[in-house]
Amino acid sequence: MSLSQSEIASGLSTILGHDAVITDAQKMDAYLKEPRKRFHAPAAAVVTPPDVPALQALLRWANENRVGIIPQGGNTGLVGAQVPLLGSEVIVSLARFDRIRAIDTAAGVMTAESGVILENAHKAAEAQGAMFPLWLASQGSARIGGVLSSNAGGVNVLAYGNARELTMGVEAVLADGRLYQGLNALKKDNTGYDLKDLLVGAEGTLGIITAATLKIFPLPEDHETALVNVTSPDAALTLFQLMRQRLGGRLNAFELIPQIGLEFQLRHGMLDADPTASPSPWYALIEVTRMAGTEPGALQSALENAFERELITDATLAESLAERTRMWTFREQMSECQSKEGASIKHDVSVPIAAVPALIAEGSAAAARIAPGIRPVPFGHMGDGNIHFNFSQPAGSDPKAFMAQYDEAVHEVIYETVLKLGGSVSAEHGIGQLKVDLLKQVKDPVALDMMRAIKTALDPNGILNPGKMLG
Ligand SMILES: Cc1cc2nc3c(=O)[nH]c(=O)nc-3n(C[C@H](O)[C@H](O)[C@H](O)COP(=O)(O)OP(=O)(O)OC[C@H]3O[C@@H](n4cnc5c(N)ncnc54)[C@H](O)[C@@H]3O)c2cc1C
């Protein structure tokens, strides 16, 4: 029989002490409100365990009493994975697990607890002359455990990989309270299944990560950054291939931005100055890292070559940190500027890189057939084949009516186009509660069976993030 809300609160207080348990609705609010404003279920309580033994005791109790547990980091996830679905779950905030345990620059490893804010992990590495290259617009709030559990990507994936590739080992508490001590820092370890890779990207459905060993890299001496005018996604693709040839592993970002994004940001006063060289239908934000002892100018010379080949029509190179920051701000504000233009329909999708132009052309045409006047705003990590394929409502239309009429139909044609092109319906944001039904429709049935078998083996009572990912 399931516990009542007061039994849950009293059980939690016995294990963790009153100070670590929040049941007041107003105080719980910050943990329940998520960035998409789509999910509104309440929680039985929010708890803030102080350390690993307390977390183990909490999970043992939750497992015995069949209480649903939702691990939460910075609450910046975009698919509702970190907030309740049923209304009876307990949110476990990892905010107090906020220590950097060790940094070894010679070995290129940082051991960080799961509640460390991503930006603080960057600062800790930088203070030792190193870099942790996972960089997201939400890095001021997102925490290491959340970043790993959603296998976050961001803008440096091209050169350094996503969260999974940057993680060497994890320590995690399992559903029954046992501690998995997998904090190794080995480049080679062929002793069986890769359990780290199961926990990373599991969205808190297989265990609660308490710490991780992360790859760090020598801090670049400088960055070379440019905002480049291209006439089409096709031209951007050819340019990307040229940049790869000329710059190799130094190319760490290649982001595509449509003109409409600039229009939105200028209209709403979001930029202190226009960061582009001149008007263009599309822009590519390109960044190269320069390591100590290497000559500057690699990006400029690659772009000169692109001009000669007539692949680009204009470009501006950042001459100062302020200019580089302005270019990145322009990119990072792409999502926010859409909210100022009314409702939008969003897709975080990926296709093989060569198919990005077809995705944008076919997807935009299909959406326009369904919803005349709809404004495509596809942008993002072109170098990873990952486009945030968003659509803003027609100018001046009613946001609620637009969403009611077109949300589902536009999703359908975009996902259809993505799958036809051999892509994924979730490139970096995950499944959470937003895409549970979609996953069932599109994932290989054998893969789904394997995933369910793993879930049942590690969490037989289904207490970890119930209803998320696999439903
Ligand atoms: C403005 C903005 C920009 C963003 N940009 C990007 C981007 O470029 N790339 C990208 O990939 N994502 C992006 N995101 C999405 C989000 O920031 C990332 O998914 C981030 O990694 C989530 O971290 P978090 O700490 O906020 O996790 P939360 O939102 O708290 O949780 C996310 C998931 O992880 C689980 N979880 C949290 N902590 C733990 C733990 N210790 N152990 C086990 N499970 C845990 C939760 O249960 C949930 O399933 C963006 C979000 C915003 C708001």
The ligand as a Tripos MOL2 file, in Angstrom:
@<TRIPOS>MOLECULE
LIG
   53    58     1     0     0
SMALL
NO_CHARGES

@<TRIPOS>ATOM
      1 C1         18.8560   28.1700  -21.8070 C.3       1 LIG1
      2 C2         19.1210   26.6960  -21.9160 C.ar      1 LIG1
      3 C3         20.0760   26.2350  -22.8200 C.ar      1 LIG1
      4 C4         20.3390   24.8760  -22.9390 C.ar      1 LIG1
      5 N1         21.2760   24.4690  -23.8300 N.ar      1 LIG1
      6 C5         21.5490   23.1610  -23.9470 C.ar      1 LIG1
      7 C6         22.5170   22.7000  -24.8890 C.ar      1 LIG1
      8 O1         23.1110   23.4650  -25.6400 O.2       1 LIG1
      9 N2         22.7520   21.3770  -24.9480 N.ar      1 LIG1
     10 C7         22.1010   20.4740  -24.1400 C.ar      1 LIG1
     11 O2         22.3780   19.2940  -24.2350 O.2       1 LIG1
     12 N3         21.1690   20.8810  -23.2590 N.ar      1 LIG1
     13 C8         20.8780   22.1820  -23.1410 C.ar      1 LIG1
     14 N4         19.9190   22.5940  -22.2570 N.ar      1 LIG1
     15 C9         19.2000   21.6070  -21.4390 C.3       1 LIG1
     16 C10        19.7600   21.4680  -19.9920 C.3       1 LIG1
     17 O3         20.3930   22.6100  -19.5440 O.3       1 LIG1
     18 C11        20.7350   20.3630  -19.9370 C.3       1 LIG1
     19 O4         20.0460   19.1780  -20.2220 O.3       1 LIG1
     20 C12        21.4550   20.1900  -18.5830 C.3       1 LIG1
     21 O5         22.4160   19.2270  -18.8190 O.3       1 LIG1
     22 C13        20.5730   19.7570  -17.4360 C.3       1 LIG1
     23 O6         21.2790   19.9220  -16.2160 O.3       1 LIG1
     24 P1         20.5160   20.1780  -14.8420 P.3       1 LIG1
     25 O7         21.4770   20.1020  -13.7270 O.co2     1 LIG1
     26 O8         19.6910   21.3860  -14.9150 O.co2     1 LIG1
     27 O9         19.5920   18.8780  -14.7990 O.3       1 LIG1
     28 P2         18.0890   18.7580  -14.3540 P.3       1 LIG1
     29 O10        17.2160   19.5310  -15.2630 O.co2     1 LIG1
     30 O11        17.9340   19.0040  -12.9110 O.co2     1 LIG1
     31 O12        17.8700   17.1880  -14.6330 O.3       1 LIG1
     32 C14        17.9920   16.6570  -15.9140 C.3       1 LIG1
     33 C15        17.8900   15.1290  -15.8340 C.3       1 LIG1
     34 O13        18.9580   14.6020  -15.0760 O.3       1 LIG1
     35 C16        18.4820   13.8730  -13.9400 C.3       1 LIG1
     36 N5         19.4330   14.1250  -12.8570 N.ar      1 LIG1
     37 C17        19.8020   15.3110  -12.3280 C.ar      1 LIG1
     38 N6         20.7770   15.1360  -11.4280 N.ar      1 LIG1
     39 C18        21.0140   13.8020  -11.3810 C.ar      1 LIG1
     40 C19        21.9090   12.9780  -10.6390 C.ar      1 LIG1
     41 N7         22.7690   13.4960   -9.7710 N.pl3     1 LIG1
     42 N8         21.8730   11.6360  -10.8410 N.ar      1 LIG1
     43 C20        20.9960   11.0840  -11.7240 C.ar      1 LIG1
     44 N9         20.1370   11.8180  -12.4450 N.ar      1 LIG1
     45 C21        20.1580   13.1530  -12.2810 C.ar      1 LIG1
     46 C22        17.0980   14.3990  -13.7020 C.3       1 LIG1
     47 O14        16.3000   13.4520  -13.0190 O.3       1 LIG1
     48 C23        16.6460   14.6200  -15.1280 C.3       1 LIG1
     49 O15        16.2820   13.3990  -15.6810 O.3       1 LIG1
     50 C24        19.6260   23.9540  -22.1360 C.ar      1 LIG1
     51 C25        18.6760   24.4190  -21.2330 C.ar      1 LIG1
     52 C26        18.4130   25.7610  -21.1200 C.ar      1 LIG1
     53 C27        17.3850   26.2330  -20.1280 C.3       1 LIG1
@<TRIPOS>BOND
     1     1     2 1
     2     2     3 ar
     3     2    52 ar
     4     3     4 ar
     5     4     5 ar
     6     4    50 ar
     7     5     6 ar
     8     6     7 ar
     9     6    13 1
    10     7     8 2
    11     7     9 ar
    12     9    10 ar
    13    10    11 2
    14    10    12 ar
    15    12    13 ar
    16    13    14 ar
    17    14    15 1
    18    14    50 ar
    19    15    16 1
    20    16    17 1
    21    16    18 1
    22    18    19 1
    23    18    20 1
    24    20    21 1
    25    20    22 1
    26    22    23 1
    27    23    24 1
    28    24    25 2
    29    24    26 1
    30    24    27 1
    31    27    28 1
    32    28    29 2
    33    28    30 1
    34    28    31 1
    35    31    32 1
    36    32    33 1
    37    33    34 1
    38    33    48 1
    39    34    35 1
    40    35    36 1
    41    35    46 1
    42    36    37 ar
    43    36    45 ar
    44    37    38 ar
    45    38    39 ar
    46    39    40 ar
    47    39    45 ar
    48    40    41 1
    49    40    42 ar
    50    42    43 ar
    51    43    44 ar
    52    44    45 ar
    53    46    47 1
    54    46    48 1
    55    48    49 1
    56    50    51 ar
    57    51    52 ar
    58    52    53 1
@<TRIPOS>SUBSTRUCTURE
     1 LIG1         1 GROUP 0 **** ****
